[in-house]
Amino acid sequence: MKPTLPKIMEGVDLLAEMIEFFPQSLVARSVIAAEIQSFVGTVEQLDWFIASAYRHFPKWKGLPYFRALYNTQYPSDDGIAPTVELPGYTSDDLEGRAKLREMEENERRMETYKREALESGQKLKAFPLPDAKRLH
């Protein structure tokens, strides 16, 4: 369900308290809320966005950065692409982090397998890979 403007204003008020140099006038905050309403699709997405915004922006950088941050996780509800690339969140950065997480998970699984094999007194066999997914 799309968030209501009062719900978005609650988030904007929180951001105003958390982000240094965030606009303080009611007019500016209303414009920010309207912009957020245009790109956020659901209440859950709004909650993610608000929490991410105050974690990633210690200082106010502007509305284009808000849209760019949102688009690192979700497509804009209004279909408008961000006009800035958020450092650390380019498609290459995101893909690199995903590959790193995959490698770390594989390493963790290998270590668990080795430990369990040694604890049970078994000889190490070929590492069991997950079943392949079929493409239809």
C-alpha positions in Angstrom: 0.0 0.0 0.0 1.3 3.4 -1.0 2.2 5.5 2.1 0.1 8.5 3.0 1.4 12.0 3.0 1.1 12.3 6.9 3.2 9.0 7.2 5.8 10.4 4.9 5.9 13.7 6.8 6.6 11.7 10.0 9.6 10.3 8.2 10.7 13.7 6.9 10.4 15.1 10.4 12.7 12.3 11.7 15.2 13.0 8.9 15.2 16.7 9.8 16.2 15.7 13.3 18.9 13.3 12.2 20.5 14.9 9.2 22.7 18.0 9.6 21.7 21.0 7.5 18.3 19.3 6.5 15.9 22.0 5.4 13.8 23.3 8.3 11.0 25.3 6.7 7.6 23.7 6.3 7.5 24.6 2.6 10.9 22.8 2.0 9.9 19.8 4.0 6.5 19.6 2.2 8.4 19.6 -1.1 10.7 16.9 0.1 7.7 14.8 1.3 5.9 15.2 -2.0 9.1 14.1 -3.8 9.5 11.0 -1.6 5.8 10.2 -2.1 6.4 10.2 -5.9 9.1 7.6 -5.8 8.2 5.4 -2.8 5.8 2.6 -3.6 4.9 1.0 -0.2 5.0 1.7 3.5 7.7 -1.0 3.9 9.8 0.7 1.2 9.3 4.0 3.0 10.5 2.6 6.3 13.6 1.1 4.6 14.2 4.4 2.9 13.9 6.6 6.0 16.2 4.3 8.0 18.7 4.1 5.1 18.7 7.9 4.6 19.7 8.8 8.1 22.4 6.1 8.1 23.9 7.2 4.8 23.6 10.9 4.9 25.0 12.6 8.0 24.6 15.9 6.1 21.9 17.1 3.7 23.0 16.6 0.0 19.7 17.2 -1.8 16.7 15.4 -3.2 18.6 13.7 -6.1 20.6 11.8 -3.6 17.5 10.6 -1.8 16.1 9.2 -5.1 19.5 7.6 -5.9 19.6 5.9 -2.5 16.1 4.6 -2.9 17.0 3.2 -6.3 19.8 1.2 -4.9 17.1 -1.1 -3.4 13.9 -0.4 -5.3 12.8 1.0 -8.7 11.1 4.4 -8.4 7.3 4.2 -8.3 7.1 7.1 -10.8 9.6 5.5 -13.2 12.0 8.4 -13.0 15.7 7.3 -12.8 18.1 9.0 -10.4 20.2 11.9 -11.8 23.2 11.1 -9.6 25.3 8.0 -9.0 25.6 7.5 -5.3 29.2 6.7 -4.5 29.5 3.2 -3.2 26.1 2.2 -4.8 26.9 2.1 -8.5 25.8 -1.1 -10.3 29.4 -2.2 -10.3 29.7 -1.6 -6.5 26.5 -3.5 -5.8 27.4 -6.4 -8.0 30.9 -6.6 -6.4 29.4 -6.7 -2.9 27.0 -9.4 -4.0 29.8 -11.5 -5.4 31.8 -11.0 -2.2 28.9 -12.1 0.0 28.5 -15.2 -2.2 32.2 -16.1 -1.9 32.1 -15.5 1.9 29.1 -17.8 2.1 30.8 -20.5 0.1 33.9 -20.3 2.3 31.7 -20.5 5.5 30.0 -23.6 4.1 33.3 -25.2 3.3 34.7 -24.5 6.8 31.5 -25.9 8.3 31.7 -29.0 6.2 35.4 -29.6 7.1 34.8 -29.1 10.8 31.8 -31.5 10.8 33.8 -34.1 8.8 36.7 -33.9 11.2 34.4 -34.1 14.3 32.7 -37.2 13.0 36.0 -38.9 12.1 35.1 -39.1 8.4 37.5 -38.5 5.6 36.9 -35.4 3.5 35.0 -36.1 0.4 34.2 -33.8 -2.5 32.4 -30.7 -1.2 28.6 -31.2 -1.7 27.3 -28.5 -4.0 23.6 -27.5 -4.0 21.4 -29.0 -6.6 21.4 -27.1 -9.9 18.3 -25.1 -10.7 16.5 -25.9 -13.9 15.7 -23.1 -16.3 12.4 -23.5 -18.1 
